Amino acid sequence: MAKLTGSEKGVGTRTANLGRDREIAGDFVNPPVVRASTVLFENAADMHSGRTRYTYARRGTPTLDALAGAIADLEGAAGTVLCPSGLSAISTAILSFVLAGDHVLVPDAVYGPMRTFASDVLARLGVAVEYYDPTNADTISSVLRSTTRIVYIESPGSNTMEMQDIPAIAEAAHRAGAIVIADNTWATPLYCKPFELGADVTLLAATKYIGGHADLMLGTVSGTAECWQAIRRFHGATGLCVGPDDAWLALRGLRTLEVRLERHQGSALRVAEWLAAHPAVGRVMHPALPTDPGHSLWQRDMTGSTGLFSFTLANADDAAASVFLDALALFGLGYSWGGYESLAVIGSRGLERSFGGAAAGSEPLVRLHIGLEDPDDLIADLDQAFVAAG
Ligand SMILES: *Cc1c(COP(=O)(O)O)cnc(C)c1O
């Protein structure tokens, strides 16, 4: 089979073929799960040459490289490193670039555990973190400083789903000499190309849609040619690596990503539209709905939407939201998302915002992940839970 060299083929063709190397897999369709620490060299000269493809499993194996290469191709990156979780992809992306005294700008709707990383780790290292309004790209210039090293983007944001104007933010950041790191977990490289929008580094919680089956933890960090060496150096120096089984499962998940996302997208839109018409619902936060404040940005910058969105319960409190969640039969109550199964959480519980609660409002916010079940069944389940919650 000829090696796939670039982005000229359709996405289904690429997800079916990326990471397949006949030199490694032989006559088999899939690469082997290479369980390894030590790599043996032909002779002492090879051992010290630094020219052999593999030197030690922490620095790469055929299984790990197949996945990293496939993600790099889909993101359009110069290279990709694999991390043991999405959160470690966040910390790797940031720590690859910051020095003591640097300033980092983080959107207010950022993934919650990122705030803990900022306060518990970055602050201790002398890196100043400041939160900015994700929905107002015009204000970014006023918060950029001469010491700003990173402008972080997560679009849409966690729980409240605010879309960000990536090109406008990237332009302001670059003018100030900062780099842009974008969390691309929600849209995946299939529906958003952050590098084309001006990002310098992208990251994915591959735990979510890439894996797609709620059975692994994994993260990826990808960079442009200018940023890639710094990421690779930090990743190598800190000894980050992932197990071969997780990488292999993620590669298997990738094969079906396009068809799974189509189903997640269609079902989530159906459920979101149904919710928007329901009297017990306050607001539906889903950027692919024409009524969403981020809709025009979504339309401009993304080619699809996925299965995760939120809504508020009108005239209800957290206790009523708990009754609603407990009444759900098909939605599991659990963290994470991106698997084949539907999930629900109260997204407003413990929601931290520096810009007040305006984004979420005072109504309880329920975050749904719409899985691959039949959407009619999911809607019926939500319907009976509304009745149960009164
Ligand atoms: C879940 C998530 C992460 C972290 O991924 P883990 O694999 O759970 O550590 C990062 N970013 C976003 C947007 C997420 O939803």
The ligand as an ORCA input file, in Angstrom:
! r2SCAN-3c Opt
* xyz 0 1
  C     -11.871     15.979     29.426
  C     -11.193     17.176     28.904
  C      -9.825     17.342     29.075
  C      -8.996     16.402     29.910
  O      -8.954     15.109     29.416
  P      -8.651     13.848     30.385
  O      -8.239     12.800     29.426
  O      -9.925     13.559     31.101
  O      -7.542     14.250     31.313
  C      -9.237     18.435     28.473
  N      -9.948     19.328     27.782
  C     -11.278     19.212     27.623
  C     -12.019     20.229     26.843
  C     -11.945     18.128     28.179
  O     -13.274     18.029     28.057
*
